[in-house]
C-alpha cells in the first residue's frame, strides 16, 4: 500500500492540507470510487511507536468503530503502509463549532439545536460504554448542512478501562470544561464527567463566554469545585434550571442524560435522527498499525508530589507555574502526555530551531545552540517533573548565553509544543479572552 503522487492506494485523490499535529497531518481527499469528499488523517507510525502511543491509536480506532451515530464523526476505514497509518474519516466542511461561538453568543433556538445533537451523540456513546472526556466546542464539528459531529476521541475511555472501584482515574480534558471530580483525583464516573462538560458547552453557546475563567489556576479550580458562576440576564429560566442541574459539583446528584432528554426546554423542536442498528465493533487487523515495539532510552523523570508543586509557586498561586517570566528566563507548562512523548516532541522542535539536544539523567534535556552568540553558546535546560504517571510539569529555563536569543527561541518553541501542552497559562488566557471579547 503506497501513496503515489496525489493518489493514495488507487482509491483517494489527495488535496489540500487541512491541519497538522505532532504525529499526524490531515488532508482533504476525494474518493475515486464515488467522488465523496473525505478527510484523511496520516499518522507517522515510527513516531507513535517511539513514544508508546500505539495503544491509544488502537483505542481510538476501536471507539470510532463502536460509535456509529449521525452526530459522531465517522471513521470509514483504516489503511497502513510500512511507514504510515491512514484514517479515512468523514469530512466536516463547516469546521469547528467554536468558530461560530467566537463570533458571539447564539440565539437560544440555535444553541438548543446544537445541544440536542450533542446530547444525542453523547447518550449513544455512553450506551456503548464510551466516555469522551474532552468535550468542548473545538471538538464539535459541523458538516456542510450544519449537522453537529462530535470528534477527537483520542482521550476517550471505554467501560473496560474502569478500575476495580468502577471509576476512571486518569486526569484529562481541558481545564475550563473539566468536571470537579476529575480534578479531585479520587476517581470519577466518565458519563457524569461528560455531562458536566456538556453543561459548560451549553452555557458557552448561550453566553458567548465561559462560566469559569480565571488567570490563577487554583482560583479557577476552586470556582469549578464550588460551581461558582453567574447567569447572564438574557438566559431563560428554563435554560438556567437545566444548566444548574448539569453543573452540579456533586456527581451523585448531577442530572442524568435520561433526565436531560425529558427536560421540557430540551425537548422543544427536538427531532432526533435515526440511529443505525447496534452492531459490534468491526474486527480490525492491528498488525497493520504496529508490528513492533520501540523502547525509549529516556531516564525516569523526577517525581513531584502535591507539596512540591505548591512549593514551586509563589503564595500558592499556581499561575506562577505556567506564566512566562523573562526576569527568571524560564517558562513552565503541564502535559498529559507520557515523558517519552514530551521528550520526542522537545527533540523534534529543538532540531527545527537548529538546537543540539543532549539527554541527561532524571528527565533533563539540554538544548544548545551550535553557533557562538553574543554571550557564548545559548544553552536551555528542559526538565520534566512527574506528578502522576499521566501528569507532568515541564520547566524550560535558560542556563547560558544571550537572553534576547533565548526569548526568540522561546517564541518559536511555544507554538511548536502546542500538541503536548495541557495547560500553558498564556494559551489558556488567550482562549478565554477570545470568548470574553466575542461577547
N, C-alpha and C positions, 0 to 999 in steps of 0.2 A: 504494500500500500504506500503510495507516494503522492506528493503534490508536484505536478509538473506545470510550470508556468503559472497561469491563473486558474488552473483546473485541479481540483482535489479528487483523486481516485476515480477519475472519469465520471464523477457524479455531481460535483458542485463547482460552479463558476465563482471564484473569489472576487470580492470587490474591495471597497474602502475599509480602512481600519476604523472600528467603532470605539475602541478603548483598549487599554492595556494595564496590567498589574505586574506584580513581582514575578509570577510564574506563568502567566498566560497573556495572550492577546486575543481580542475578539474582533472578528471581521464580519462585514455584511457579505452574504453569498446568495446565490440563486441555484435552485435545483435544476439540473439539466433534464430531469425526467418530466417534471410538471411545471417548471417555471416559478415554483413557490419561493418567496423570499424567506431566508433563514438567517440565523446568526451562528457563526462557528467559533467556538472557544478553542484556541490552540494552546495546549499546555506543554511545557518543556519537561519531558519525562526525567531527564537527568537531574534537573533542579529539584523536583519534588521527591525523587529518590534520595538525593543528597541530604535533604533536611527532614526526611521522615514523614512526609505528608501523604504517603500513598494510601494509608488507611482513611484519611479524610476524603481523598478523592473517591475511594470506593464507596464510602458512606454517602457522599453527595450523589453519586450515580444511583445507588440503591434507593435513596429517599426520593429523588426526582422520578424514578420509575414507579414508585408507590403512590405518588400523589397526582394522579391524572384528574385534573379538575379544570373547568373553564376559566377559573380565576387564578391559576397557578401556571407560571411559565413552563412550557413543556420541553422535555428532553426527548428528541426524536430518535437519535441513535448515537452510539459511541464507536469511534473507529480509532485505530492506532497504527503507527509505524514504529520502527526501532527507536526513533528519537522523540516522537510527538504523540500526544493523545488529542483526539478531536471530539469535542462535544457539539453535536448539531442540535441547536435549540431554536425555539420559537422566536421570531423576530418581532420585538415590540417597537414599532415605528414611532409611537408617541413619546418615548423617553420616560424619564422619572417623574412621578407624581410630585416630587419635591420642587421641581421647576415651576409647577403651577402655584404651589403654596408660596414659593419665594416671591411671587409677584403680588401676593396679598391673600387675605382670607377668602374662603369660598362661600358662596351662598349656601344656606342651610340645606336646601334640597339637593344641591350638587354634592356637598360634603356627605350627606346621608347616603347618597347613591354609591359613592366610593367606599364608604364604611360598610355598607351592606355586602358589597362584593368581597371586601377584606374579611369580614366575619365568616362569610360562606366558605372562603378558601381555608381559613384557619380552622374552622369547625371540621372541615373534611380532613385536613392534615391530622388533627387530633384523633379523629375516628380511626385513622390508620396508625396511630401510635407515633406520630411525628410532631416534634416541637421545634419551631423555627428558631427562636432565641435571639433574633436580631431584626425584629420588625421595626421599620422606620420608613418614612416617605421615600428615601433614596433607594430602598429595596422594593418599592411598589412601582411597577412599570405600566405603561398604557399602550395598547395596540392602536392601529390606525382608526379603529372605531371608538376609541376611548374606553375600552374594556380594561379593567384593572387586572394586573398579573403580578402575583407575589413571586419574587425571585430571590436568588442568592441563599441557598441552603447550606452554605459552607460551614456554618456554626450550628446547624441543626442537630438534634439528638433524637434517637428512637427509643421506644419503651424499653428495649433490651439494655439501654445504656444506664438505666437506673441502678443505684447501689442497693444493698440489702435492705436499707431503710425505705426503699421505694421512691427515693428522691434523686434529683440530679445535684451534682456538686461543683461542676465547672463554672467559674465566674466568667461570663462572656456577655457580649452585647454592646450597645452604645450607651454611655453614661446617662444622657438625658432621657432615654427611653427604657432603661432597665428597672425592673421591679425591686423594691427594697429588700426582699428576702434573698435575691440573687447577690446583692452587695453584702448581706449579712454573713454569708459563708457557712451557714448551718444546714444547707440542703434546701431544695425548693422543688415544687411541682411545676414541670415545664409548661403545662397547659395554663395554669394560673398566672405564670410569669408572662406568657404571651398575651393574656387578656389585659394585663396592666399596660403592656406596650401598645395594644390596640386603643386603650383609653387615652394614652398620650397622643397617639396619632389623630384620634377624633378631635381632641382639644386643638391640636395644631391646625387641622383642616378648617375648623370653625373660627379660630382666633387669628391665625396667621403667624403665631409665635409659640414658643414652648411654655408649658406650665411651670417647669422647673428649670431655672438657669441661674448660675452664679459663677463668678470668676474663681472663687475658692471652692475646691472640690469637696472638702469636708462640709462646708456650708451647703453645697449642692446636695450631697448625700443626706444631710440632716433634713433638708426640705423634702426630699423624696420619702424618707422614712416616716416623716410626720404628715405626708401628703399636704404640705404647706404651699397652697397655690390659691389664686383668686380667679373667679369667672368674670370675663368682660360683660359689660351691661347688655350687649346685644344677644347673648346666649338665651335661648328659650328655656323655660322652666323644665320642660321635658328632657332636653338635651343635658341640662345641668344635673338632673337626677341620675341619668344614665351614666354620665362621666363620673359622678361622685361614687357610684357603686363599683365602677371599674377601677378607679384609683383609690381603692380601699387598701391601706397599708397592711391590713391583716389578711393574708391569703385565705384563711379559713372562712372568712365572711365575705370575701370578694365575690361579686356576681359571676355566675357561670355563663358559658356561651348559650346553653339551653334557655336560660332566663333572658339573656340579651335578645335572642331571636323572638321571644314572646313579648318584648317591650313594645308598647304602642308607638312610641316615637320611631323605633327601628322599623316597624312593620309598615309604615306609610309608604305606599307605592312600591312595596317590595315585590320583585319579580325574579325569583331565583332561577338560574339557568339549570337545565337538566344535567345531572352528573352521570358519567358512564358507569356501567355495572362494576361492582367491586371485583377486582382481579388481583391475583398475587403479583408481586414484583417479578419482572422477567428475569430469567436466569442469564447472567452475564459472564462472559469469559474474562475474568480478571487478569488472566495471563497476558492479555493484550495491554493492560495498564502497567503491569510490572512483573518482571520475571527475575528480579534480583533484589538484594538489599545492600545499600551502601552505608558504611559506617562513617561517623564523623570523629575527627581527632580532637574535637573541642574539649578542653578541660572543663570540669564541673564548675558552673558559675557560683559565685559567692552567695550564700543563703542569707536572707534577711527575715527577721520576724517583725511583727507589727510595731514593737517598740523601736526597732532600728529605723523603720520608715519614718515614724513620728520624730525621732531624734534628728533626722536629716532635714527636717523643715523647721522654719522659724515660728515659734509661738503656735504650734500645732496647725499652721496654715499650710496645707498640702499644695497650694498653688506654687509654693517655692520649689516643689519637686519638679515642676513641669515648665515653668516660665523661663525664658532665656535671661541670663544675667551676663551682660557684656563686661560688667565690672569684674566678675569672677571668671570670665572666659569659659563658661560651661552652660550646658543645657541638658535637660533630662526628659525622658518620656517613659510611659509604661507600654508593655506589649503583651498580648495574649498568645503570642507565638512561642514555639519552643526556642531554647537557647541556640540550637543549631540553625534554626531558620533565621534568627536575628543575626547571627554571625555571617551566614551566607549572604544576606541582604546588605549588611555593612561592607562585606568584602566587595561585592559587585558594585555598590555605589561608590566606594572609595577608589576602585580602579578606574571607573568612569571619570572621576575627578583627578586622575593621574597621581594617586597616592599609593605608596607601597604599604602592604598590610603584613604585619607580623603578629602571630598569636603568642600570647603569654599565658602564664598559669592563672587559674581562678577566674576564667571568663573575661580576661582583659585582652583587648586588641590595641596595637599601636599602629596608627595611620601616619605615615611620614612622607613629606614632600621630597621629590627627587632632586629639586634644584635648591641652591642656597638662596634664602630670602634675605631681606634687609637685616634681620636679626638671627641669621642662621636658618637651617632647615626647619620647616614647620613640622611639629610633632603633636598629634592629637591622640589622647587616650580615650577609648570607648570601653567602659566596664559594665558588665552585665551582673545584676544582683537578682537572685531568685527569692521571691516572696513565697510563692507556691509553685509547684511544677508547671502550672499554666498561667502564671502571672510574674512578669519580670520588670524590673526597673533598669533602665539603661542610662548611664551617665556619660555624656560626651564632653571632654574638657581639654583645653589647650595646655600642653606641658612644655612647649618650647616653640620659639620662632616669633614671627611678627603677628600682632593682634589683628591688624587690618586684613592680612592674608587669611587668618583663621576665620574671621567673620564672613569673608567672601566665600570660603569653602563651606561654612555652615549654611549659608543661604542656598547653596546647591545641594547640600546633604539633606536638609529638611524635606523638600518635596520628593527626593529620591527614596526616602524611607517611609512614605505615606502608607504603603501596603502592610507594614508590620506594626505601625503605631496604633495603639488603642486610644490613649489619651495623650495628646500633646497640647498643652494648655492653649497655645496660640491658635491652633486649628479649631479647637472646640469653641473658643470665644468668637472666632470668625464665623463659624457655623451658626451659633446662636444669634450673633449680631445681624446676620443676613435675615433671619426670621423676624427679629425685632424691627429692623429697618423697613422690611417689606410692609409691616403694618403701619 
